[in-house]
């Protein structure tokens, strides 16, 4: 990896044989005598430079020119790194150093990325992308405009973050299809699922244009040449798909130059990297969900109410909508009957969600496996154990409805303070992206599909009792203080009371009594969460 760092790091890297290192990287490699002849100096002079460094800027500039012409230095960042490594003492680089490299790239800079924001063009570019256009792409035009604005500056880094199945890869693909033609250097797509496999994919992005014998070079050398090309001022779009390890992304993305870098990731833990802007798309709007479902029902009737109920139950999650639409098309089932079927199946066990067939981006996991991938990232350290406990409480609450964070913490016995619970909640929200949190941090939401997955997991029976006690205590505390009961807490209190009554739990009486002591708004909240409760 040391050679790769050299192409984008301008920190001095002194080495007694730094000049010899670049002599060997020339095509063909140069001896001291051959280099001396090209520079018009005595071979002893080159020998002295390699031992002690070069004291004069004019001599360093001649060395850079030779090494650039022979392919050992590919971009300005390479030249600057070499300058600082080979100089004897502090020798300021002159403006001519930049001119040596930028002059060759000036034509590409002239058309620097005019991304239109007013109109979104249809897909116009295919390039070297792993997937083709999706004719059922809907509901993301506003998101495309946001990405276009975020990626307009040279060097911009954007991470599309969110729940699995949200359509992050599809959004990145559609952006590449619609805007790829604006990037003179092309679009490079990297599957970052396995960080160890990134180097080989980076190396595949190059060819004879970087080195006449590119294919015969070592993997490390080919990857280095590609990274050097990425560091040039030529506009390029780099897409790192399924990048759950931001550190790997920042190890490979270029510093400086004309590249724009886009990552898709379930984790929202990109805030520590100040260079990255996090974009979290929401599930698509309801009208787009209906359009997607209708696109699978050519010639079929349009039961608007049933389709709307299905979209609401699936939380407008694109992958879930795709699976449901594909099932409707294959089975010929009516939406109302299908919705009744999956409600009866309770969970993600309905065959429409377990087939694992391909999606427009070749996504072959079942709906449950999509959520399980995120859940499986929870380990066994104290914070992750607490995160599991939070999910065990959240699974008992109304799916899709806001959950007061204070209710979660109190149910886990954290009245004295959030303690480790706050770290666990951050792990769920930012670390693995399984839960979303409101901007003020006071509420969380569990997507209905995630909620359905959690219901299939075993949970200690005491969670239900402690949650009931916490809900009653919080409702009564608000009444004693004379404050109106929080709308989210009231909805969850009603949900708990109704479910406890259905099961005949001992806590049902206390919950009903607390609900009766609450405001009269309870009757108006019957449908506050019900439409999302797909598997109740």
Order of alpha helices (4+ residues) and beta strands (2+ residues): alpha-alpha-alpha-alpha-alpha-alpha-alpha-alpha-beta-alpha-beta-alpha-alpha-beta-alpha-beta-beta-alpha-alpha-alpha-alpha-alpha-alpha-alpha-beta-alpha-alpha-beta-beta-alpha-alpha-alpha-alpha
